[in-house]
Amino acid sequence: MKKFCVSIFIFISLIVKGQFFCLTPEINKRAELLNPEALSAKAFLNNYTKKFEKEYQKDKTIIIIPVVFHVVHNYGPENISKEQILDAIRIINEDFRKLNADTSNIIPEFKSIAADCQIEFRLAKIDPNGNCTDGINRVVSPLTYNANEMTKLAAPSWDRTKYLNIWTVASIESGAAGYAYYPSSVNGSWGDAFDGVLILSNYVGSIGTGTYNRARALTHEIGHYLNLKHPWGDSNNPGLPENCYDDDDVTDTPNTIGHTDCNLYAESCGSLDNVQNYMEYTYCYCMFTEGQKIRMLAALNSPISGRNNLWTTTNLMATGVHPGVTPQICSPIADFYFSKKFGCEGTTVQFTNQTWNTDTISSIQWLFPGGNPATSNEPNPLVTYTQGGIYSATLIVENPAGSDAITKNNIIQIMNSSVAYNLPWFESFENTNFPQSADTNFIWYTSGTGAYNWYRTTQASATGNASLVAPTHQNANNSQIEIYSPNIFISGQNPANIIKFKVAYAQKNENSNDNLKVFVSFNCGETWYPRYSKSGVNLQTTNGTYYYNFVPTSTQWREDFFSIGTFLSKPFIRLKIVATSSDGNPIYIDDIQLDKSTTYLQETFENTYMPMVYPNPIIEESRLWLNMPSKENVNICINDVAGREVYNSTLLLLEGENSINLSLSDKLNAGIYFMTINIKQQKQVIKLIVP
């Protein structure tokens, strides 16, 4: 556990200091193994580059490269604005033309070889089908999270001999900020779908979610796309002494171990290092060298991966970036985002117009069946839903070039707060119509980023004939799938303090770490609070036996439970059950139940203060929840299994719900502990597990 925390700290430290992790060396070595043409293309390009360098003569030719940004998003901040992308284009053009203001910071020893690379980039104005475009292709896909090469298939490449393809995403599977292929690695048909740059959306541009320093990461990755290596060679390991014996095949970049800080006069291999080079890992980079310029121009003159076709007059005309082409007004592509999926009657939802492919919109019309207003011409209207139901919305947009409309069906579920399950409540998924219901208040709603969601199955059950299954094994790692229960009445029902359910799960191997979480909401789903979480070995119910495509037997179920805690004081609650994929097996749920209490609630410590520690086993985010009838001092004491006191603190807590972060994971060694909570001469002991 502590090792995990340390690794997270290091990762955060790197981001704070501005260093970024580029996966280019690793991804290219993988390509050389998978692509049958890679090694012969590499030998050809190496020989071509050496010949080009010998014969190169300076001229005033400016090379223009058409660019398309594939913005892969799921309606989060990764759906970056056109303004942010235009800002990124400005920055890379300044960097490749040596027009960036920070050239004044280049130390004197390298000023004379800082290069105007005579390369510029333009957003495409015509797409591969001859249609009008603004050079931005927006694709909605959960593959924006933990992105990899499969993400590029969700947002297919435009002809890489005509466009530089740049994919922007929310996160990258490896933890990298970005990567690109050298031309030789993707030569031939194998590379058609993958050639280009994959980069984090917040490393694009200096506005919006970007910053100026992070924006230079795109300059770095395009350098790789044009056949530049890191100055210490073809690896991702700066700072190693042996890097002195590797090289980037550029004569005027001194051999270096590689740097992650801004010691501008560092000498690591017997000479002054070019720490300010864009291909370094520092955030003080501001230059390419003349040698790097010539190497990039060699790649652009070579037929390898069609780089030499990018800047031909014919292609510049075909992609609409030639100075002689007059840009057209493009037809709009309608899209929108909405702020809430759930709520009780009276909930107000913010709708946001996210129409793209044009800067010109002449008219906007919204349709909100069941909403107030039912129609609107506002760009970003607020809509209130006063009755329970499941609602759709439509956006129609128009400009002189054309019109477009989009309808999103069944996107908002509004609950009637006077309709809910009564206690005792028991759900065993025996109804063949599950998750549907004639009454929309009793529909179980599904959502999430996985391609395959929760469903009723008759393959396995703890009791009866059916159960609920999350097909996590069919979804990409880190995909989440969610299912939401209807409301359950609490007020006046004399509820017990725990919800029970049965679970079955088996690891596929020791690395399987699928996760199951349960959340509770008291406002029909507008906000959610965590109540249960188990993963991998802690979730499994098979005594450590590994299975492939697990289907549980009747003996492979376990009953788990979680505390309702402070929500006992609410009129009703709602459950959200979330499964996250991690190289494992399906997760099965059955027999969820909330009973009436058989004890007198008000006289016990548990039901007065409703104590709960979550998550438990303890992680850094674990918290103690207490409901205080009045302002009181609370003493918290923790002892190990031998009775030794390892923690003691007295806190003044206010009336109402209190959430206390004890930050225990870095204070306690792995093991079992007992937390004693003392309030007004009453106490309760909670068992803690520190993994």
C-alpha positions as CSV (number, residue, x, y, z in Angstrom):
1,M,0.0,0.0,0.0
2,K,2.8,2.5,0.9
3,K,4.6,1.7,-2.3
4,F,1.5,2.6,-4.2
5,C,1.2,5.9,-2.4
6,V,4.8,6.7,-3.1
7,S,4.4,6.0,-6.8
8,I,1.4,8.3,-7.0
9,F,3.4,11.0,-5.3
10,I,6.2,10.7,-7.8
11,F,3.7,10.9,-10.7
12,I,2.1,14.0,-9.2
13,S,5.6,15.5,-8.6
14,L,6.5,15.0,-12.3
15,I,3.3,16.8,-13.4
16,V,3.9,19.7,-11.0
17,K,7.5,20.2,-12.2
18,G,6.3,20.1,-15.8
19,Q,8.1,17.0,-16.9
20,F,6.1,14.6,-19.1
21,F,6.4,10.9,-19.9
22,C,6.6,10.2,-23.7
23,L,5.9,6.6,-24.8
24,T,7.4,7.1,-28.3
25,P,10.5,4.8,-27.9
26,E,8.4,1.9,-26.5
27,I,5.6,2.2,-29.0
28,N,8.0,2.2,-31.9
29,K,9.9,-0.8,-30.6
30,R,6.6,-2.6,-30.4
31,A,5.7,-1.5,-34.0
32,E,9.1,-2.9,-35.3
33,L,8.0,-6.3,-33.9
34,L,4.5,-6.2,-35.3
35,N,5.0,-4.4,-38.6
36,P,6.7,-6.6,-41.2
37,E,7.8,-3.6,-43.2
38,A,9.3,-1.6,-40.3
39,L,12.9,-2.7,-40.3
40,S,13.5,-2.5,-44.0
41,A,11.8,1.0,-44.0
42,K,14.1,2.0,-41.1
43,A,17.2,1.0,-43.1
44,F,15.9,2.8,-46.2
45,L,15.1,6.0,-44.3
46,N,18.5,6.0,-42.4
47,N,20.3,5.8,-45.7
48,Y,18.0,8.3,-47.4
49,T,18.6,10.8,-44.5
50,K,22.4,10.5,-44.6
51,K,22.3,11.2,-48.4
52,F,19.9,14.1,-47.9
53,E,22.0,15.6,-45.2
54,K,25.1,15.6,-47.4
55,E,23.3,17.1,-50.4
56,Y,21.1,19.6,-48.5
57,Q,21.2,23.2,-49.6
58,K,19.3,25.9,-47.9
59,D,16.3,27.5,-49.7
60,K,13.3,29.5,-48.7
61,T,10.7,26.8,-49.2
62,I,8.0,26.7,-46.5
63,I,6.5,23.3,-46.0
64,I,2.8,23.3,-45.1
65,I,1.3,20.2,-43.5
66,P,-2.5,19.7,-43.3
67,V,-3.6,18.7,-39.8
68,V,-6.8,17.0,-38.4
69,F,-7.5,16.9,-34.7
70,H,-9.6,13.9,-33.7
71,V,-11.1,15.0,-30.3
72,V,-12.1,11.7,-28.6
73,H,-14.3,12.6,-25.7
74,N,-17.2,11.6,-23.4
75,Y,-18.6,15.1,-22.8
76,G,-16.0,15.9,-20.2
77,P,-13.3,18.6,-20.1
78,E,-11.4,16.5,-22.7
79,N,-13.9,17.9,-25.3
80,I,-11.6,20.8,-25.8
81,S,-12.7,23.9,-27.7
82,K,-11.8,25.0,-31.2
83,E,-10.1,28.0,-29.6
84,Q,-7.8,25.8,-27.6
85,I,-6.9,23.8,-30.8
86,L,-6.3,27.0,-32.8
87,D,-4.0,28.1,-29.9
88,A,-2.1,24.8,-30.2
89,I,-1.7,25.4,-33.9
90,R,-0.3,28.9,-33.2
91,I,2.2,27.5,-30.7
92,I,3.6,24.7,-32.9
93,N,3.9,27.1,-35.8
94,E,5.9,29.5,-33.7
95,D,8.1,26.7,-32.4
96,F,8.8,25.2,-35.8
97,R,9.4,28.6,-37.4
98,K,11.5,29.9,-34.5
99,L,9.0,32.7,-33.9
100,N,8.4,31.7,-30.2
101,A,9.1,34.6,-27.9
102,D,11.3,32.5,-25.6
103,T,14.0,32.1,-28.2
104,S,15.5,35.1,-26.4
105,N,16.2,32.7,-23.5
106,I,18.4,30.4,-25.6
107,I,21.8,30.4,-24.0
108,P,24.6,32.0,-26.2
109,E,26.4,28.7,-26.8
110,F,23.4,27.4,-28.8
111,K,21.9,30.5,-30.4
112,S,23.8,30.1,-33.6
113,I,22.3,26.6,-34.4
114,A,18.7,27.3,-33.3
115,A,16.7,26.6,-36.4
116,D,13.8,28.0,-38.3
117,C,12.6,24.6,-39.5
118,Q,10.5,26.2,-42.3
119,I,7.6,23.9,-41.4
120,E,4.1,25.2,-40.8
121,F,0.8,23.4,-39.9
122,R,-2.7,24.2,-41.1
123,L,-6.1,22.8,-40.0
124,A,-7.6,21.0,-43.0
125,K,-10.5,22.7,-44.7
126,I,-11.6,19.7,-46.8
127,D,-12.0,16.1,-45.4
128,P,-11.0,12.9,-47.2
129,N,-14.5,12.7,-48.8
130,G,-14.2,16.2,-50.3
131,N,-16.6,17.7,-47.7
132,C,-16.1,21.0,-45.9
133,T,-14.3,20.7,-42.5
134,D,-12.7,22.9,-39.9
135,G,-10.0,20.3,-39.3
136,I,-11.6,19.1,-36.1
137,N,-13.3,15.7,-35.9
138,R,-15.2,15.1,-32.7
139,V,-15.9,11.5,-31.7
140,V,-17.8,10.4,-28.6
141,S,-16.3,7.3,-27.1
142,P,-15.4,5.9,-23.6
143,L,-12.1,4.9,-25.2
144,T,-11.0,8.5,-24.4
145,Y,-10.2,7.1,-21.0
146,N,-7.0,5.0,-20.7
147,A,-6.6,5.5,-24.4
148,N,-4.4,3.2,-26.6
149,E,-4.2,2.2,-30.2
150,M,-7.8,0.9,-30.0
151,T,-8.9,4.6,-29.5
152,K,-7.6,5.4,-32.9
153,L,-9.9,2.8,-34.4
154,A,-12.9,4.5,-32.6
155,A,-11.9,7.8,-34.4
156,P,-10.5,6.4,-37.7
157,S,-7.4,8.0,-39.2
158,W,-7.8,10.3,-42.2
159,D,-5.4,9.3,-45.1
160,R,-2.0,9.7,-43.4
161,T,-0.4,10.6,-46.8
162,K,-2.7,13.7,-46.8
163,Y,-3.1,14.7,-43.2
164,L,-1.1,14.7,-39.9
165,N,-3.5,12.9,-37.6
166,I,-3.6,14.1,-34.0
167,W,-5.8,12.3,-31.5
168,T,-6.6,14.1,-28.2
169,V,-7.9,12.1,-25.2
170,A,-8.7,12.3,-21.5
171,S,-6.1,9.8,-20.3
172,I,-3.6,7.4,-21.8
173,E,-3.4,3.7,-20.6
174,S,0.4,3.8,-20.0
175,G,0.3,7.1,-18.0
176,A,2.1,8.9,-20.8
177,A,1.3,12.4,-21.9
178,G,1.6,11.4,-25.5
179,Y,3.4,9.4,-28.2
180,A,4.0,9.3,-31.9
181,Y,5.5,6.9,-34.5
182,Y,8.7,7.4,-36.5
183,P,7.9,7.3,-40.2
184,S,9.6,3.9,-40.7
185,S,7.8,2.2,-37.9
186,V,4.4,2.6,-39.6
187,N,5.4,2.3,-43.2
188,G,3.1,0.0,-45.2
189,S,-0.5,-1.0,-44.7
190,W,0.0,-2.0,-41.0
191,G,0.5,1.6,-40.1
192,D,-2.3,3.2,-42.0
193,A,-4.7,3.3,-38.9
194,F,-2.1,4.3,-36.3
195,D,0.2,6.9,-37.8
196,G,0.2,10.2,-36.0
197,V,0.2,11.7,-32.5
198,L,-1.9,10.5,-29.5
199,I,-1.8,13.2,-26.8
200,L,-3.6,14.2,-23.6
201,S,-6.2,16.9,-24.2
202,N,-4.8,19.1,-21.5
203,Y,-1.4,19.1,-23.2
204,V,-2.9,20.8,-26.2
205,G,-2.7,24.6,-26.4
206,S,-2.1,27.1,-23.6
207,I,-5.8,28.1,-22.9
208,G,-8.8,26.2,-21.7
209,T,-7.5,23.0,-20.0
210,G,-4.0,23.6,-21.4
211,T,-1.0,25.6,-20.2
212,Y,1.8,27.1,-22.2
213,N,4.5,24.7,-21.0
214,R,2.4,21.6,-21.5
215,A,1.5,22.8,-25.0
216,R,5.1,22.3,-26.1
217,A,4.6,18.5,-25.6
218,L,2.8,18.6,-29.0
219,T,5.9,20.2,-30.5
220,H,8.0,17.3,-29.0
221,E,5.7,14.6,-30.4
222,I,5.5,16.1,-33.8
223,G,9.3,16.0,-33.7
224,H,9.1,12.3,-33.2
225,Y,6.5,12.0,-36.1
226,L,9.2,13.7,-38.3
227,N,11.8,11.2,-37.2
228,L,13.5,12.9,-34.3
229,K,14.7,10.9,-31.3
230,H,15.3,12.1,-27.8
231,P,18.8,13.7,-27.6
232,W,20.0,10.8,-25.4
233,G,18.9,8.3,-28.0
234,D,15.9,6.0,-28.6
235,S,14.9,5.3,-25.1
236,N,12.5,6.7,-22.4
237,N,15.2,6.8,-19.7
238,P,16.9,10.1,-19.3
239,G,19.6,10.6,-16.6
240,L,21.4,7.3,-17.1
241,P,25.2,7.5,-17.5
242,E,25.1,4.9,-20.3
243,N,23.1,7.3,-22.4
244,C,26.4,8.9,-23.3
245,Y,27.0,6.0,-25.6
246,D,23.7,6.3,-27.4
247,D,22.9,8.9,-30.0
248,D,20.0,10.6,-31.7
249,D,21.8,10.6,-35.1
250,V,21.9,14.4,-35.3
251,T,25.4,15.8,-35.5
252,D,24.9,19.1,-33.7
253,T,23.0,17.8,-30.7
254,P,25.7,16.9,-28.1
255,N,25.6,13.4,-26.6
256,T,23.8,13.7,-23.2
257,I,22.4,11.5,-20.4
258,G,19.1,13.5,-20.8
259,H,17.5,15.9,-18.4
260,T,14.3,16.5,-16.5
261,D,15.2,19.9,-15.0
262,C,16.5,23.2,-16.2
263,N,20.2,23.3,-15.4
264,L,21.0,25.1,-18.7
265,Y,24.8,24.6,-18.3
266,A,24.7,20.9,-17.5
267,E,27.6,18.8,-18.8
268,S,27.0,15.1,-18.7
269,C,29.0,13.5,-21.5
270,G,32.1,15.7,-21.7
271,S,30.4,18.6,-23.4
272,L,27.7,21.2,-22.8
273,D,24.2,19.7,-23.1
274,N,21.4,21.2,-25.2
275,V,19.0,21.2,-22.3
276,Q,16.6,23.7,-24.1
277,N,16.0,21.3,-27.0
278,Y,12.3,20.5,-27.7
279,M,13.2,16.8,-27.7
280,E,14.4,16.9,-24.1
281,Y,12.2,16.3,-21.0
282,T,12.5,19.7,-19.5
283,Y,10.0,22.6,-19.5
284,C,12.7,25.1,-20.5
285,Y,12.8,23.8,-24.1
286,C,12.6,26.5,-26.8
287,M,14.6,25.3,-29.8
288,F,15.3,22.8,-32.5
289,T,18.9,22.6,-34.0
290,E,19.8,23.0,-37.6
291,G,20.7,19.3,-37.7
292,Q,17.3,18.4,-36.4
293,K,15.7,20.6,-39.0
294,I,17.6,18.8,-41.8
295,R,16.6,15.4,-40.4
296,M,12.9,16.4,-40.3
297,L,13.1,17.7,-43.9
298,A,14.7,14.4,-45.0
299,A,11.7,12.6,-43.5
300,L,9.3,15.0,-45.4
301,N,11.1,14.4,-48.7
302,S,11.2,10.6,-48.2
303,P,8.4,8.3,-49.5
304,I,8.4,6.4,-46.2
305,S,4.8,6.5,-44.8
306,G,3.9,9.0,-47.5
307,R,5.4,12.0,-45.7
308,N,6.6,13.4,-49.1
309,N,3.0,13.7,-50.3
310,L,1.8,15.8,-47.4
311,W,3.1,19.1,-48.7
312,T,2.7,18.7,-52.4
313,T,0.6,21.4,-54.2
314,T,-1.9,18.8,-55.2
315,N,-2.5,17.7,-51.6
316,L,-2.6,21.3,-50.3
317,M,-5.3,22.0,-52.8
318,A,-7.2,18.7,-52.0
319,T,-7.1,19.4,-48.2
320,G,-8.0,23.1,-48.6
321,V,-4.9,24.6,-47.0
322,H,-3.3,26.0,-50.2
323,P,-3.2,29.8,-50.2
324,G,-5.2,29.7,-53.4
325,V,-8.2,27.9,-51.9
326,T,-11.0,30.1,-50.5
327,P,-12.4,28.5,-47.3
328,Q,-16.1,27.7,-47.3
329,I,-18.6,27.9,-44.6
330,C,-19.2,24.4,-43.3
331,S,-22.5,22.8,-42.4
332,P,-23.0,22.4,-38.7
333,I,-22.9,19.1,-36.9
334,A,-25.3,19.2,-34.0
335,D,-24.4,18.0,-30.5
336,F,-25.1,18.9,-26.9
337,Y,-24.3,18.1,-23.3
338,F,-26.6,18.1,-20.3
339,S,-25.6,18.6,-16.7
340,K,-27.7,16.0,-14.9
341,K,-29.0,12.5,-15.7
342,F,-31.1,12.1,-12.5
343,G,-33.2,14.1,-10.1
344,C,-36.5,14.4,-8.3
345,E,-39.4,16.5,-9.5
346,G,-38.5,20.1,-9.8
347,T,-34.9,19.3,-11.0
348,T,-33.4,21.9,-13.3
349,V,-31.0,20.7,-16.0
350,Q,-28.5,22.9,-17.9
351,F,-28.3,22.1,-21.6
352,T,-25.1,23.2,-23.5
353,N,-24.9,23.5,-27.2
354,Q,-21.8,21.7,-28.5
355,T,-22.4,22.0,-32.2
356,W,-19.1,21.7,-34.2
357,N,-17.6,21.8,-37.7
358,T,-18.5,25.4,-38.2
359,D,-18.1,28.9,-36.6
360,T,-21.4,30.1,-38.1
361,I,-24.8,29.2,-36.7
362,S,-27.8,31.1,-38.0
363,S,-30.5,29.5,-35.9
364,I,-30.9,27.2,-32.9
365,Q,-34.0,25.3,-31.8
366,W,-34.4,23.0,-28.8
367,L,-37.2,20.6,-28.1
368,F,-37.8,19.4,-24.5
369,P,-40.8,17.1,-24.3
370,G,-42.1,17.2,-20.7
371,G,-39.8,20.0,-19.8
372,N,-40.3,23.7,-18.9
373,P,-39.8,25.3,-21.3
374,A,-40.8,22.7,-23.9
375,T,-38.9,24.7,-26.6
376,S,-36.1,27.2,-26.7
377,N,-33.9,29.3,-29.0
378,E,-31.4,30.0,-26.3
379,P,-27.8,28.7,-26.9
380,N,-27.6,27.0,-23.5
381,P,-31.1,26.8,-21.9
382,L,-32.1,25.8,-18.4
383,V,-35.0,23.3,-18.3
384,T,-37.0,22.2,-15.3
385,Y,-38.8,18.9,-15.0
386,T,-41.8,18.9,-12.7
387,Q,-43.1,15.4,-13.1
388,G,-41.4,11.9,-12.9
389,G,-40.5,10.2,-16.1
390,I,-37.7,9.5,-18.5
391,Y,-37.1,12.3,-21.0
392,S,-35.4,13.0,-24.3
393,A,-34.2,16.2,-25.9
394,T,-33.6,17.4,-29.5
395,L,-31.3,20.2,-30.9
396,I,-31.8,21.6,-34.4
397,V,-29.1,24.0,-35.8
398,E,-28.8,25.8,-39.2
399,N,-26.5,28.0,-41.1
400,P,-26.2,29.1,-44.8
401,A,-24.4,25.9,-45.7
402,G,-27.0,23.5,-44.2
403,S,-28.8,22.2,-41.1
404,D,-28.5,19.3,-38.7
405,A,-30.5,17.8,-35.9
406,I,-29.7,15.4,-33.0
407,T,-32.1,13.7,-30.7
408,K,-30.8,11.9,-27.5
409,N,-33.4,9.5,-26.2
410,N,-34.2,8.6,-22.6
411,I,-31.3,10.6,-21.2
412,I,-32.8,12.1,-18.1
413,Q,-34.6,10.2,-15.4
414,I,-36.8,12.2,-13.0
415,M,-38.1,10.4,-10.0
416,N,-41.4,11.0,-8.2
417,S,-40.3,11.3,-4.6
418,S,-43.7,10.1,-3.4
419,V,-43.3,6.8,-5.2
420,A,-40.7,4.2,-3.9
421,Y,-40.2,0.7,-2.6
422,N,-41.6,0.0,0.9
423,L,-39.8,-2.1,3.5
424,P,-39.0,-4.8,3.8
425,W,-37.5,-4.6,0.4
426,F,-36.0,-7.6,-1.4
427,E,-34.8,-7.7,-5.0
428,S,-33.8,-11.1,-6.4
429,F,-34.1,-10.3,-10.2
430,E,-36.7,-13.0,-10.8
431,N,-39.0,-10.7,-12.8
432,T,-38.4,-11.6,-16.5
433,N,-39.1,-7.9,-17.5
434,F,-36.2,-6.6,-15.4
435,P,-34.9,-3.9,-15.6
436,Q,-38.0,-2.5,-17.2
437,S,-41.3,-1.5,-15.5
438,A,-44.6,-0.1,-16.6
439,D,-44.0,2.6,-14.0
440,T,-40.9,4.7,-14.9
441,N,-40.3,5.3,-11.2
442,F,-39.4,1.6,-10.8
443,I,-37.1,1.2,-13.9
444,W,-33.5,0.2,-13.1
445,Y,-31.4,2.6,-15.1
446,T,-28.1,1.6,-16.7
447,S,-25.2,3.8,-17.8
448,G,-21.4,3.9,-18.0
449,T,-18.4,3.8,-20.2
450,G,-18.3,0.0,-20.9
451,A,-19.6,-1.5,-24.2
452,Y,-21.5,-4.2,-22.3
453,N,-23.7,-3.3,-19.3
454,W,-25.4,-5.0,-16.3
455,Y,-28.1,-7.4,-17.3
456,R,-30.3,-10.1,-15.8
457,T,-29.1,-13.7,-16.2
458,T,-30.5,-17.1,-15.6
459,Q,-27.1,-18.8,-15.8
460,A,-26.5,-18.4,-12.1
461,S,-28.3,-17.4,-8.9
462,A,-27.8,-17.4,-5.1
463,T,-31.5,-18.2,-4.8
464,G,-34.3,-18.6,-7.3
465,N,-33.6,-18.7,-11.0
466,A,-31.9,-15.4,-11.8
467,S,-29.3,-12.8,-10.7
468,L,-27.7,-9.6,-11.9
469,V,-24.4,-9.8,-13.7
470,A,-21.7,-7.2,-14.7
471,P,-19.9,-8.6,-17.8
472,T,-16.6,-6.9,-16.8
473,H,-14.6,-9.4,-18.8
474,Q,-16.1,-8.2,-22.1
475,N,-15.2,-4.5,-21.5
476,A,-11.9,-2.7,-21.8
477,N,-9.9,-2.4,-18.6
478,N,-11.0,0.5,-16.4
479,S,-14.4,0.7,-18.1
480,Q,-17.2,1.4,-15.6
481,I,-20.7,0.1,-15.9
482,E,-23.5,1.4,-13.6
483,I,-27.0,0.3,-12.6
484,Y,-29.3,2.5,-10.6
485,S,-32.1,1.3,-8.3
486,P,-35.5,3.0,-7.9
487,N,-36.0,5.0,-4.6
488,I,-36.5,3.1,-1.4
489,F,-38.6,4.6,1.4
490,I,-36.7,5.1,4.7
491,S,-38.8,7.7,6.7
492,G,-41.5,6.0,8.8
493,Q,-40.3,2.5,7.7
494,N,-38.2,1.6,10.8
495,P,-35.3,0.5,8.6
496,A,-32.4,-1.7,9.8
497,N,-29.0,0.0,9.5
498,I,-27.6,-2.3,6.9
499,I,-28.3,-3.4,3.3
500,K,-27.4,-7.0,2.6
501,F,-26.7,-8.6,-0.8
502,K,-25.0,-11.7,-2.2
503,V,-22.0,-11.5,-4.5
504,A,-20.0,-14.0,-6.5
505,Y,-16.7,-13.3,-8.2
506,A,-13.6,-15.1,-9.2
507,Q,-10.2,-13.8,-10.3
508,K,-9.0,-15.0,-13.7
509,N,-5.4,-14.7,-12.5
510,E,-3.4,-13.0,-9.6
511,N,-3.5,-9.7,-11.5
512,S,-7.3,-9.6,-11.9
513,N,-8.6,-6.6,-9.9
514,D,-12.2,-6.0,-11.0
515,N,-13.9,-3.6,-8.6
516,L,-17.4,-3.5,-7.2
517,K,-18.7,-0.3,-5.5
518,V,-22.1,0.7,-4.1
519,F,-23.2,4.3,-3.6
520,V,-26.2,5.8,-1.9
521,S,-28.2,8.9,-2.9
522,F,-30.9,10.7,-0.9
523,N,-31.9,13.1,-3.7
524,C,-33.0,10.7,-6.5
525,G,-29.5,10.5,-7.9
526,E,-28.2,14.1,-8.2
527,T,-25.4,13.3,-5.7
528,W,-23.9,10.0,-4.6
529,Y,-22.1,8.9,-1.5
530,P,-19.8,5.8,-1.3
531,R,-20.8,2.9,1.0
532,Y,-19.0,-0.2,-0.2
533,S,-15.9,-1.1,-2.3
534,K,-14.1,-4.4,-2.9
535,S,-11.6,-5.4,-5.6
536,G,-9.7,-8.4,-6.8
537,V,-8.7,-10.8,-4.0
538,N,-11.0,-9.0,-1.5
539,L,-14.0,-9.4,-3.8
540,Q,-13.5,-13.0,-4.8
541,T,-15.7,-15.7,-3.4
542,T,-13.9,-18.8,-4.6
543,N,-11.1,-19.3,-2.0
544,G,-8.4,-18.2,-4.3
545,T,-9.2,-20.5,-7.2
546,Y,-8.8,-18.9,-10.6
547,Y,-11.5,-19.3,-13.3
548,Y,-12.0,-18.2,-16.9
549,N,-15.4,-16.8,-17.8
550,F,-16.6,-17.5,-14.3
551,V,-20.2,-18.8,-13.7
552,P,-20.7,-19.4,-9.9
553,T,-22.2,-22.5,-8.4
554,S,-24.6,-22.3,-5.5
555,T,-21.7,-22.6,-3.0
556,Q,-19.6,-19.8,-4.5
557,W,-21.7,-16.9,-3.2
558,R,-21.0,-14.7,-0.2
559,E,-23.3,-12.4,1.7
560,D,-21.9,-8.9,2.1
561,F,-23.5,-5.8,3.6
562,F,-22.9,-2.1,4.1
563,S,-24.2,0.5,6.6
564,I,-26.8,3.0,5.5
565,G,-25.3,5.2,8.2
566,T,-26.4,8.8,8.3
567,F,-29.0,8.2,5.5
568,L,-31.3,6.6,8.0
569,S,-32.5,10.1,8.7
570,K,-33.5,10.8,5.0
571,P,-37.0,10.3,3.5
572,F,-35.7,7.8,0.9
573,I,-32.5,6.5,-0.6
574,R,-31.4,5.2,-4.0
575,L,-28.5,2.8,-4.8
576,K,-25.9,2.9,-7.6
577,I,-23.9,-0.3,-8.2
578,V,-20.7,0.2,-10.2
579,A,-18.5,-2.5,-11.7
580,T,-15.0,-1.6,-13.0
581,S,-13.2,-3.9,-15.4
582,S,-9.6,-5.0,-14.6
583,D,-8.5,-8.2,-16.5
584,G,-10.9,-10.5,-14.6
585,N,-14.3,-12.1,-14.6
586,P,-18.0,-11.2,-14.5
587,I,-19.4,-10.0,-11.1
588,Y,-22.7,-11.4,-10.0
589,I,-25.2,-9.8,-7.6
590,D,-28.3,-11.4,-6.0
591,D,-30.8,-11.0,-3.2
592,I,-30.4,-7.3,-2.3
593,Q,-32.5,-6.6,0.8
594,L,-33.3,-3.9,3.4
595,D,-35.3,-5.1,6.3
596,K,-37.2,-3.4,9.0
597,S,-35.3,-3.1,12.3
598,T,-36.0,-5.6,15.1
599,T,-34.3,-3.4,17.7
600,Y,-35.2,0.0,19.2
601,L,-33.1,2.3,17.1
602,Q,-32.9,5.5,19.1
603,E,-31.3,4.0,22.2
604,T,-28.1,2.5,20.6
605,F,-24.8,4.2,19.8
606,E,-24.9,2.9,16.3
607,N,-28.3,4.4,15.4
608,T,-27.7,7.6,17.2
609,Y,-24.3,8.5,15.7
610,M,-24.4,6.1,12.7
611,P,-20.6,5.5,12.6
612,M,-19.0,4.2,9.5
613,V,-15.5,3.9,8.1
614,Y,-15.3,3.8,4.3
615,P,-13.5,2.4,2.4
616,N,-12.4,-0.3,4.8
617,P,-9.8,-1.9,4.1
618,I,-8.2,1.4,4.6
619,I,-6.8,3.6,1.8
620,E,-5.6,7.2,1.7
621,E,-9.2,8.4,1.0
622,S,-10.8,6.5,3.8
623,R,-13.1,8.6,6.1
624,L,-15.0,8.2,9.3
625,W,-18.6,9.3,9.1
626,L,-20.5,10.3,12.2
627,N,-24.0,11.9,12.6
628,M,-24.0,14.2,15.6
629,P,-27.3,15.2,17.2
630,S,-25.5,18.2,18.7
631,K,-22.0,19.7,18.9
632,E,-19.8,17.5,20.9
633,N,-16.2,16.4,21.6
634,V,-15.4,13.0,20.1
635,N,-12.3,11.0,21.1
636,I,-10.9,8.5,18.6
637,C,-8.4,5.9,19.8
638,I,-6.9,3.2,17.6
639,N,-5.1,0.1,19.1
640,D,-3.3,-2.8,17.3
641,V,-4.2,-6.4,17.9
642,A,-1.8,-6.5,20.9
643,G,-3.6,-3.6,22.6
644,R,-0.9,-1.0,21.9
645,E,-2.3,2.5,21.3
646,V,-1.2,3.8,17.9
647,Y,-3.4,6.8,17.4
648,N,-5.4,9.1,19.7
649,S,-7.2,12.3,18.9
650,T,-10.1,14.4,20.2
651,L,-12.1,16.4,17.8
652,L,-14.9,18.9,18.2
653,L,-17.7,17.9,15.7
654,L,-20.6,19.9,14.7
655,E,-24.3,19.0,14.7
656,G,-25.2,17.0,11.6
657,E,-23.2,14.7,9.3
658,N,-19.5,14.8,9.8
659,S,-16.9,13.3,7.4
660,I,-13.4,13.0,8.9
661,N,-10.3,12.1,6.9
662,L,-8.0,10.4,9.3
663,S,-5.2,9.9,6.8
664,L,-4.4,6.5,8.4
665,S,-2.8,4.7,5.4
666,D,0.6,6.3,5.9
667,K,0.5,6.1,9.7
668,L,-0.3,2.4,10.1
669,N,1.5,-0.7,9.0
670,A,-0.4,-3.5,7.3
671,G,-2.6,-5.4,9.8
672,I,-5.8,-5.4,11.9
673,Y,-6.6,-2.5,14.2
674,F,-9.5,-1.5,16.4
675,M,-10.9,2.0,16.4
676,T,-12.8,3.1,19.6
677,I,-15.1,6.1,19.2
678,N,-15.9,7.7,22.6
679,I,-18.8,10.2,22.8
680,K,-20.4,11.4,26.1
681,Q,-19.3,8.3,28.0
682,Q,-20.6,6.0,25.2
683,K,-18.4,4.1,22.9
684,Q,-18.3,1.8,19.9
685,V,-15.4,-0.2,18.4
686,I,-14.9,-0.6,14.6
687,K,-12.5,-3.1,13.2
688,L,-10.0,-1.6,10.7
689,I,-8.0,-3.5,8.0
690,V,-4.9,-1.9,6.6
691,P,-3.7,-3.8,3.5
